[in-house]
Amino acid sequence: MFAFVWLLLSAYARLVSSTTQNDGYFSPAPPRQSFNVFLLAGQSNMSGRGGVINATWDGVVPPQSQPRASGILRLSANDVWVNAKEPLHKDIDVNNVCGVGPGMAFANSVMNKDSGIGVVGLVPCAVGGTKISEWGRGTALYGRLVRRAEAAAGSGGVIRALLWYQGEADTVNHEDAKMYKWRLERFFTHLRADLQLPQLPIIQVALASGTGPYVGTVRKAQFKVDLPNVKTVDAAGLRLQPDHLHLSTSSQVQLGEMLADTFLQSIPALPAPIQSKELGIIIPANEETPSIIKRSDADGLRGNNVRHIFILAGQSNMAGRGGVRKGIWDGFIPRECEPNPAIHRLSASLTWEEAREPLHADIDLNKTVGIGPGMVFANTVLQKGDRFKVIGLVPCAVGASSINDWCRGSVLYNNLIARAIVAIKDGGIIEAILWYQGERDTFHTKDVDHYKDKLEHLILDLRNDLRLPNLPVIEVLLSSSNGPLLDALREEQRGVDLPNVIKVDPLGLPLQPDGVHLTTVAQVSLGEMMADAFLKFKPNGTERVNEEGATEIKVETVDFRSPPGAADDQRPKKENVEVTHVKPSTDKDPAGKGVMAQTAAKVSDTIQTAKEKLSSAADSTTKSG
């Protein structure tokens, strides 16, 4: 059913292969499947000074740092993947003599100890002599790090971790040492936000040496970093070069192996792939496609006519049963639901068309679909929201579906993700998910008791896989059900405790004679209620314009998700973290021609050939459908 979409997305990693020459090594095409990317950043001991004495490298490469015929790649300074070999940073840290660093020993150790990890791609970014202040957002080093990370992800890589070794330059001045912890945490937080990877694992190295008297102060700051998914490896005691500052070659090998052990022991494995249960076609769950287009790129690509996308999901009252009686729709479309040229709909065949009721006619198959809340929601947002010029609705709801039918890896979940990917391919912005579901889960106590946990789990998974950690979700509370546990399930819905979840209560709106489905009039009222709630909603956080002219939004959010293989009813462990999102000024990239936008264009060209329809597989026999 989803074969064509999954094949297109799996082929994404093959769109940007290269065959150029570099350093006498044949530049291999990026792997055919997603591969593991590690960012290497900091200063000289990450760049590598092993074997460098009196500004001359001795050329000795120990066995643990030797290149492989295949399996370890390096992103060169011109953003081309080449076979990795020491010195990894020689075309990055260009004003210094580079020798052996921890990168190759790290990669070899990871591959030796985890034979199933696949290809490793190293992205060197470290520069000797740099302070933490030189890595702050808006600096040249920060910009290059983000750009190279995006280039690596854009060629099919999955960023697994940042390896960070820096701080020696901040041991000279007391003020720098005192501010180190604050600046380091700010750097980590900004990087995660700008890469749209709020859970990015970071392994930092605590100093073994320094150029000034405040080594102890900086080391204490490093150990006190209070952010989730940050691990610290201590380099104290490793052998130094005669300059008493840089690690020797043997120490770099030891450090690389320590970093590898920490990664393998402490960092969760790559999430399990999304798999179509019907066809068995796999796409990696952390595929970077959903985050190809940033909000800033979309603004540049489409100007004021950027398509603002809303995903409609849940079961029958979201799909729409207004005006449907005894399996027949009366065909009545109220004024509030009439078509508008500025309201588009993503069809089952993955093409944009002018939206009109019934929105879910080709999605909620084998059922009679009528009026839902989607069209009136869109019309109301256009009328009352000044910033909205074009709206794109992505219908995904299926009648009679339970919360279990929407769990990560299910057909319905995969369908939603696939349709969201297509929706943003030409520059759309996903504004919110509209969610109305739960009637099916009111029959059994075990379903009600775990509903809150499963819904929170679903929201976290969707935000993670769409790379939108603060994506608003408008949750409609149940107003009806055939099951006996309606009130208990409503309490579960009220108890959802995640940021940026907006609750709308339709209780009291008129129902069809079946006592389950909203009437056409009620659907109009619900759509208006949802639109008003969305327009009044202010995201959790504060917004300001920084010195570069970019908009910064600081948000307190949940920075964790369930580990791979967790049971459906296992609640994700929640850790609060402040994340700063940045929307660069469109003046600096008016055409939106960043790496992500260019890659998005390639995906767009490929997906345009999609002609096969997606259809939903759900039980259509229960009354709540």
C-alpha positions in Angstrom: 0.0 0.0 0.0 2.8 2.4 0.9 5.4 0.8 -1.3 5.9 3.7 -3.7 6.3 6.4 -0.9 8.6 4.3 1.1 10.8 3.4 -1.9 11.0 7.1 -2.8 12.1 8.0 0.7 14.5 5.2 1.0 16.1 6.3 -2.3 16.6 9.8 -0.8 20.0 8.9 0.6 21.1 8.0 -3.0 20.2 11.4 -4.6 23.5 13.2 -3.8 26.2 10.6 -4.5 29.6 11.9 -5.6 32.6 10.5 -7.5 35.2 13.2 -7.1 38.8 12.7 -6.2 40.3 14.0 -3.0 43.7 13.5 -1.4 44.4 10.6 -3.7 41.4 8.7 -2.3 38.4 7.8 -4.5 35.4 9.7 -3.0 32.8 7.0 -2.4 29.1 7.6 -3.0 27.2 8.0 0.2 25.9 4.7 1.5 22.7 3.4 0.0 21.0 3.4 3.4 21.2 5.9 6.3 24.6 5.9 8.0 26.0 7.1 11.3 27.3 10.6 11.5 29.5 11.9 14.3 30.4 15.6 14.6 33.9 16.4 15.9 34.3 19.9 17.3 36.4 21.9 19.8 40.0 22.9 19.7 43.4 21.4 19.1 43.1 18.2 21.1 40.0 17.2 19.1 41.6 18.4 15.9 44.7 16.3 16.7 48.2 17.1 17.7 49.4 13.5 18.3 52.9 13.1 16.9 53.3 16.9 16.3 56.5 18.3 17.8 58.1 21.6 16.8 55.3 22.1 14.2 56.1 18.9 12.4 54.0 15.7 12.3 56.0 12.5 12.6 53.6 10.7 10.2 53.1 7.8 12.6 49.6 6.3 12.4 49.0 3.6 15.0 47.0 0.5 14.1 43.9 1.7 16.0 43.8 4.8 13.8 44.5 3.2 10.4 42.0 3.8 7.6 39.7 1.0 6.4 39.0 0.1 2.8 35.4 0.9 3.5 33.2 1.7 6.4 34.7 5.0 7.7 34.1 8.2 5.8 35.1 11.7 6.4 33.4 14.9 5.2 36.0 17.0 3.5 36.3 20.8 3.7 34.3 21.0 0.4 31.5 18.8 1.8 32.4 15.7 -0.1 32.5 12.2 1.5 36.0 10.6 1.2 37.5 7.6 2.8 38.7 8.8 6.3 42.4 8.8 7.3 44.6 10.8 9.6 45.0 13.7 10.0 41.2 14.1 9.9 41.3 17.9 10.4 44.1 18.9 8.0 41.8 20.8 5.6 39.7 22.2 8.4 42.2 23.4 11.0 44.2 25.0 8.2 46.4 27.4 10.2 47.9 24.6 12.4 49.9 21.4 11.8 47.5 18.5 12.5 48.4 15.0 13.6 46.6 12.1 15.2 43.3 12.9 17.0 40.7 10.7 18.7 38.4 10.5 15.7 39.8 7.5 13.8 40.4 5.5 16.9 36.8 6.3 18.0 35.4 5.1 14.7 37.5 1.9 14.5 36.6 1.1 18.1 32.9 1.6 17.5 32.9 -0.6 14.5 35.0 -3.3 16.1 32.7 -3.5 19.2 29.4 -3.1 17.3 29.6 -5.1 14.1 26.1 -4.1 13.1 26.5 -0.4 13.3 27.2 0.1 9.6 29.0 2.9 8.0 30.5 5.7 10.2 30.8 9.2 8.8 33.1 11.7 10.6 32.5 15.4 10.3 35.6 17.2 11.5 35.0 20.8 12.6 37.6 21.5 15.4 40.0 24.4 15.3 43.0 24.9 17.5 43.3 27.7 20.0 39.5 28.6 20.0 37.6 29.8 23.1 34.1 28.7 23.9 32.9 32.3 23.0 34.2 31.7 19.4 31.7 28.8 19.1 28.6 30.8 20.1 25.6 31.1 17.7 26.4 33.6 15.0 30.1 33.0 14.9 31.9 31.6 11.9 32.8 28.4 13.7 29.2 27.8 14.8 27.9 28.5 11.3 30.3 26.1 9.7 29.5 23.4 12.2 25.8 23.7 11.5 26.3 23.9 7.7 28.5 20.8 7.7 26.1 18.9 9.9 23.2 19.7 7.6 25.3 18.6 4.6 26.0 15.3 6.3 22.4 14.8 7.1 21.3 15.9 3.6 23.3 13.1 2.1 21.5 10.4 4.0 23.3 10.5 7.3 21.8 10.2 10.8 23.6 12.4 13.3 24.3 10.1 16.2 26.4 12.4 18.5 28.6 15.4 18.9 32.1 14.6 20.2 33.4 17.8 21.9 36.8 18.5 23.4 37.5 22.2 24.1 38.3 24.5 27.0 42.1 24.9 27.2 41.9 28.4 25.8 39.4 29.4 28.5 41.8 28.6 31.3 43.8 31.8 30.9 41.3 34.4 31.9 39.3 34.1 35.2 36.2 35.7 33.6 36.3 33.2 30.8 36.7 30.3 33.2 33.8 31.6 35.4 31.5 32.0 32.4 32.4 28.6 30.9 29.5 26.5 32.1 26.9 29.0 31.0 28.5 29.5 27.6 28.9 25.7 27.1 25.3 24.9 28.0 24.1 27.7 25.8 26.2 26.4 22.9 24.9 22.8 23.3 21.3 24.0 23.6 21.6 26.3 20.5 23.2 23.6 18.4 20.5 21.1 19.3 17.8 23.6 18.4 19.3 24.7 15.1 19.9 21.1 14.0 16.3 20.3 15.1 17.7 17.5 17.2 16.6 18.4 20.8 17.9 15.0 22.1 21.3 15.0 20.3 23.7 13.0 22.4 26.8 14.9 23.3 30.0 13.4 24.7 32.4 16.1 26.0 36.0 15.6 27.2 37.0 17.1 30.5 40.4 18.8 30.2 43.7 17.1 30.7 45.6 20.3 30.4 45.3 24.0 29.7 47.3 27.1 28.8 46.4 29.1 31.9 46.0 28.8 35.7 42.2 28.1 35.7 42.2 24.5 34.5 40.5 23.3 37.6 37.7 26.0 37.3 37.0 24.9 33.7 37.0 21.2 34.6 34.5 21.8 37.4 32.3 23.7 35.0 32.5 20.7 32.5 31.4 18.2 35.2 28.5 20.4 36.3 26.9 20.7 32.9 23.3 20.0 33.6 21.7 19.0 30.3 20.1 15.6 29.4 22.1 13.3 27.1 25.4 14.9 27.9 28.2 12.5 28.9 31.6 13.4 30.1 34.9 11.5 29.5 37.8 12.5 31.7 41.2 13.0 29.9 43.0 13.8 33.1 46.1 11.6 33.5 46.6 10.9 29.8 50.1 11.3 28.6 51.0 14.7 27.1 53.4 15.9 24.4 56.5 17.8 25.5 54.5 21.0 25.3 52.5 19.8 28.3 49.3 20.8 26.5 48.5 18.4 23.7 47.8 14.7 24.0 50.4 12.2 22.6 49.5 9.8 19.9 49.0 6.9 22.3 46.8 9.1 24.5 44.7 10.1 21.5 44.1 6.4 20.7 43.2 5.8 24.4 40.8 8.8 24.3 39.1 7.6 21.1 38.5 4.3 22.7 37.1 5.9 25.8 34.7 8.0 23.7 33.6 4.9 21.8 33.0 3.0 25.0 30.9 5.8 26.4 28.9 6.1 23.2 28.2 2.4 23.0 27.3 2.1 26.7 25.4 5.2 27.4 23.8 6.4 24.1 20.5 4.7 22.9 20.8 2.7 19.7 19.4 4.0 16.5 15.6 3.8 16.8 13.9 0.9 15.2 12.9 1.5 11.6 9.4 2.3 10.6 8.0 -0.7 8.7 4.9 -1.1 6.6 3.2 -4.1 8.1 1.6 -4.9 4.7 4.6 -4.8 2.4 7.6 -5.0 4.8 9.4 -2.1 3.1 11.6 -0.3 5.6 12.6 3.3 6.0 14.8 4.4 9.0 12.8 6.1 11.7 15.3 8.9 12.0 15.3 9.6 8.2 16.1 13.3 7.9 13.5 13.9 5.2 10.8 15.4 7.5 13.2 18.1 8.6 14.6 19.0 5.2 12.8 22.3 5.0 13.1 24.7 7.9 10.6 27.4 8.5 13.0 30.1 7.4 13.7 28.2 4.1 10.0 27.7 3.5 9.4 31.5 3.9 12.2 32.1 1.3 10.9 29.6 -1.1 7.3 30.7 -1.1 7.3 34.2 0.3 4.0 35.3 1.8 2.2 32.4 0.1 3.9 29.7 2.2 1.4 26.9 2.7 0.6 26.5 6.4 -0.1 22.8 7.0 -2.5 21.3 9.5 -2.6 17.5 9.9 -6.0 16.0 10.7 -5.9 12.7 12.6 -8.0 10.5 14.8 -11.2 8.6 14.1 -14.7 9.2 12.7 -15.6 12.5 14.2 -12.4 14.0 12.7 -12.9 12.2 9.4 -16.4 13.6 9.4 -19.9 12.1 9.8 -21.9 15.3 9.7 -25.0 14.8 7.6 -24.5 11.0 7.4 -27.5 8.9 8.3 -27.9 5.2 7.6 -24.8 5.2 5.5 -25.9 8.1 3.3 -24.6 11.6 3.3 -27.2 14.3 2.7 -24.8 16.4 0.6 -25.4 19.6 2.5 -22.4 21.9 2.8 -22.9 24.9 5.2 -21.5 28.3 4.2 -18.7 28.0 6.8 -17.4 24.8 5.0 -17.5 26.0 1.4 -14.3 25.7 -0.7 -11.8 28.5 -0.8 -9.0 28.8 -3.4 -6.6 29.5 -0.6 -7.4 26.2 1.2 -5.7 23.1 -0.3 -6.0 19.4 0.5 -3.4 16.7 0.1 -5.3 13.9 -1.7 -4.7 10.2 -1.3 -2.6 10.3 -4.5 -0.3 12.8 -2.8 -1.2 15.8 -4.9 -2.4 19.2 -3.7 -5.9 20.2 -4.8 -8.6 22.7 -3.8 -10.1 21.4 -0.6 -13.7 20.6 -0.4 -16.0 18.4 1.7 -15.9 15.6 2.4 -12.2 16.1 3.2 -11.6 12.4 4.0 -13.5 10.8 1.2 -10.5 9.1 -0.3 -8.7 8.5 3.1 -11.4 6.9 5.3 -12.3 4.3 2.8 -15.2 1.8 3.0 -17.2 4.3 5.0 -19.6 7.1 4.2 -17.9 10.4 5.0 -19.6 13.7 5.5 -18.8 17.0 7.1 -15.9 17.2 9.6 -14.3 20.1 11.4 -11.4 20.7 8.9 -12.9 23.1 6.3 -14.6 25.4 8.9 -11.3 25.3 10.9 -9.3 26.4 7.8 -11.9 29.1 6.8 -11.9 30.5 10.3 -8.1 30.6 10.5 -7.9 32.5 7.2 -10.6 35.0 8.3 -9.1 35.7 11.7 -5.4 35.0 11.3 -3.5 37.8 9.6 -0.4 35.8 8.9 -2.2 32.9 7.1 -2.6 33.3 3.3 -2.6 29.7 2.1 -3.6 26.7 4.2 -2.9 23.0 3.5 -5.0 20.3 5.1 -3.6 16.8 5.3 -6.5 14.4 6.2 -5.3 11.2 7.9 -8.2 10.2 10.2 -9.8 6.7 10.0 -13.0 5.7 11.7 -13.1 3.0 14.4 -9.3 3.3 15.0 -8.1 2.8 18.6 -5.1 4.6 20.1 -3.2 1.3 19.6 -3.8 1.6 15.9 -1.9 4.9 15.9 1.2 3.7 17.8 4.6 4.3 16.2 5.3 1.7 13.4 1.6 1.1 12.7 0.1 1.5 9.3 -1.8 4.6 10.3 1.3 6.2 12.0 3.4 5.5 8.9 0.7 6.9 6.6 0.6 10.2 8.7 4.4 10.5 8.6 4.6 9.8 4.9 1.9 12.3 4.0 3.5 14.9 6.2 6.8 14.4 4.4 5.1 15.0 1.0 3.2 18.0 2.4 6.4 19.9 3.2 8.4 19.0 0.1 7.7 22.3 -1.7 8.2 24.5 1.3 5.2 24.0 3.6 5.2 24.7 7.3 3.5 22.2 9.6 1.6 24.4 12.1 -0.3 21.8 14.2 -1.9 18.4 14.5 -5.7 18.4 15.0 -6.5 15.2 17.0 -9.9 13.8 17.8 -9.9 10.2 18.8 -10.9 7.9 21.7 -14.4 6.6 21.2 -13.0 3.2 20.3 -11.1 3.1 23.6 -14.1 3.5 26.0 -15.1 -0.2 26.1 -12.5 -1.8 28.3 -10.9 -0.6 31.5 -7.4 -1.6 30.4 -7.7 0.7 27.4 -8.8 3.6 29.5 -6.2 3.1 32.2 -3.4 3.4 29.7 -4.9 6.0 27.3 -3.1 9.0 28.7 0.3 7.3 28.6 -0.3 6.1 25.0 -1.4 9.5 23.8 1.5 11.2 25.3 3.8 8.6 23.8 2.2 9.1 20.4 2.6 12.9 20.6 6.3 12.6 21.6 6.9 10.1 18.8 5.3 12.3 16.2 7.2 15.4 17.3 10.4 13.4 17.3 10.0 11.8 13.9 8.8 15.1 12.3 11.7 16.9 13.9 9.3 19.4 15.5 9.8 19.1 19.2 7.3 21.8 20.1 4.7 21.1 17.4 1.3 22.2 18.7 -1.4 19.5 19.1 -5.1 20.5 19.4 -6.7 17.7 21.3 -10.5 17.4 21.2 -12.0 15.8 24.3 -14.6 13.1 23.8 -18.3 14.2 23.8 -19.8 10.8 23.0 -19.2 7.1 22.8 -20.9 3.7 22.5 -18.7 2.5 25.4 -19.5 2.7 29.1 -16.3 4.5 30.1 -16.7 7.8 28.5 -16.2 9.9 31.6 -13.1 7.9 32.6 -11.5 8.4 29.2 -12.3 12.1 29.3 -10.3 12.3 32.5 -7.4 10.6 30.8 -7.5 13.1 28.0 -7.6 16.1 30.4 -4.6 14.6 32.2 -2.3 14.8 29.2 0.7 16.7 30.5 2.9 17.9 27.7 3.8 21.4 26.5 1.9 22.9 23.6 -1.1 20.6 23.8 -4.3 22.6 23.4 -7.5 21.0 24.7 -10.9 21.7 23.2 -14.1 20.3 24.7 -17.2 19.8 22.5 -19.3 18.4 25.2 -22.9 19.4 24.7 -22.7 19.9 21.0 -25.6 18.1 19.2 -25.2 14.5 18.1 -26.6 12.4 15.2 -29.3 9.9 16.1 -26.6 7.3 16.6 -25.5 9.1 19.7 -21.9 9.0 18.7 -21.2 11.3 15.8 -21.5 15.1 15.7 -24.1 16.7 13.5 -23.2 19.1 10.7 -24.0 22.1 12.9 -21.9 20.6 15.7 -18.9 20.1 13.3 -19.1 23.7 12.3 -19.1 24.8 16.0 -16.2 22.4 16.7 -14.1 23.7 13.8 -14.6 27.3 14.9 -13.7 26.3 18.5 -10.5 24.7 17.3 -9.5 27.6 15.2 -10.1 30.1 18.0 -8.1 27.9 20.4 -5.2 27.7 17.9 -5.2 31.5 17.1 -5.2 32.4 20.8 -2.5 29.9 21.7 0.9 31.3 22.5 3.7 28.7 22.3 5.4 27.9 25.6 8.4 30.2 25.5 9.7 33.7 25.0 10.6 35.3 21.7 13.2 38.0 20.9 15.3 39.2 17.9 19.0 38.7 18.4 21.9 40.8 17.2 22.1 38.9 13.9 18.5 39.8 13.1 17.2 36.3 13.7 14.2 35.5 15.9 15.0 33.4 18.9 12.2 31.5 20.7 13.1 29.9 24.0 10.9 27.0 25.0 10.8 24.7 27.9 10.0 21.3 26.6 10.3 17.6 27.1 13.6 16.3 25.9 13.2 12.5 25.9 11.3 9.8 24.2 10.7 6.1 24.8 13.7 3.8 24.0 13.5 1.6 21.0 11.5 -1.6 21.7 9.6 -0.1 24.6 6.2 -1.6 25.3 3.2 0.4 24.0 2.0 1.1 27.5 5.4 2.2 28.8 5.4 5.9 29.4 8.3 7.9 28.1 10.6 9.3 30.8 10.2 13.1 30.7 13.1 15.5 31.3 12.6 19.2 31.1 15.0 21.3 29.1 15.1 24.8 27.6 15.5 24.8 23.9 16.1 27.9 21.8 14.7 27.8 18.3 16.1 30.2 15.7 14.4 31.6 12.6 17.1 33.4 10.6 16.4 36.7 8.9 15.1 36.0 5.4 17.3 38.9 4.2 20.4 36.6 4.5 18.9 33.8 2.3 16.0 35.3 0.4 15.9 32.4 -2.1 16.0 29.7 0.6 18.9 28.0 -1.1 20.5 26.4 1.9 21.6 22.8 1.9 18.3 21.6 3.2 16.4 23.5 0.6 18.5 22.2 -2.2 18.0 18.6 -1.0 14.3 19.2 -0.6 14.2 20.2 -4.2 15.7 16.8 -5.2 13.1 15.0 -3.1 10.4 17.1 -4.6 11.4 16.2 -8.1 11.4 12.5 -7.3 8.1 12.5 -5.4 6.3 14.3 -8.2 6.1 10.9 -10.0 4.0 9.4 -7.3 0.7 8.3 -8.7 -0.4 5.4 -6.6 -3.0 6.1 -4.0 -2.6 5.4 -0.3 -5.5 3.7 1.4 -6.0 3.2 5.1 -6.4 -0.2 6.7 -8.6 -0.1 9.7 -11.5 -2.1 11.0 -14.7 -0.6 9.6 -17.2 -2.8 11.4 -17.5 -1.3 14.8 -20.2 1.2 15.6 -17.8 3.9 16.7 -16.6 4.2 13.1 
